[in-house]
Amino acid sequence: MKKLLIFAGLLGLVSITPTVFGQGMLKKLKDKANQVVDKAADKALGNEVEKRTGIPADDGTSNSGSGKPVNKGGAGLTNTEPPDVKAQMTEAEKAHKAAQYSDARYALSQALMGVEIQLGKEILLSLPKNAAGLAADTLQDKVMSTQWGWSNLSIQRVYKNNAVKQMTMVIGNAGVYSGLAQLYFANAGMVEASGEQQNYKQVKVKGNKGIIQFDDSKGYSLIIGLGQSSGIIWECINFATEKEVMDAANSFDIDGIKKLLGEQ
């Protein structure tokens, strides 16, 4: 109640002498009054929550207002080896015979994930060690599989030099890649039809339809579709020209990648 009276007094003072304080001081006083009221309301709400639930409320005044410690350490998670395909297939067969169908399904999904990762590593091995005058940074190679059934696989390879020039290549087999390509195609067609400055442009890379885009802050982006659900994206930072990007993309064995992805 005391804080509410202070709030009322402040508002009264502001309303009586607006010419003295000016607009800047008026805003400061209102903000201060609102902070006092909000803090009092939060404390009252916290007390009510604690009363009804028995759980101490965190009033925001300390790192452990609720009695819960703040985490300040921990080694995190360790990397695990990809699933062993043969072992998971054996486990799935055992679980199926025992009518443990949920376990059988899980083991099969792990086996398929293992296959995806093996295929992803095979694709990485097929990529050149150098492209567009840039060396492959194999420490940044990634194979990511988030769903089983060869439906959401992404493979990343980064090429760079010791300066600021870099090309990131992502190969993927997922609906998002084909959807992204269609979105780019739609935008490019709309830009060409309207006659505005082209930030998108339709191109072909070894017979595969694609879109190239330029952004002042991001550089060049090139995406091509491979079959029904696969695609390749090149993100090129500090490339001088569109031709330099296209030459880099054409230096890759696109047909070989498509074959490994099962798109031929």
Secondary structure by P-SEA (a helix, b strand, c coil): caaaaaaaaaaaaaaaccccccaaaaaaaaaaaaaaaaaaaaaaaaaaaaaaccccccccccccccccccccccccbbbbccccaaaaaaaaaaaaaacaaaaaaaaaaaaaaaaaaaaaaaaaaaccccccccccccccbbbbbccccccbbbbbbbbbcccccbbbbbbbbcaaaaaaaaaaaaaaaaaaaacccccbbbbbcccccbbbbbbccccbbbbbbcccccbbbbbbcccccaaaaaaaaaccaaaaaaaaaccc
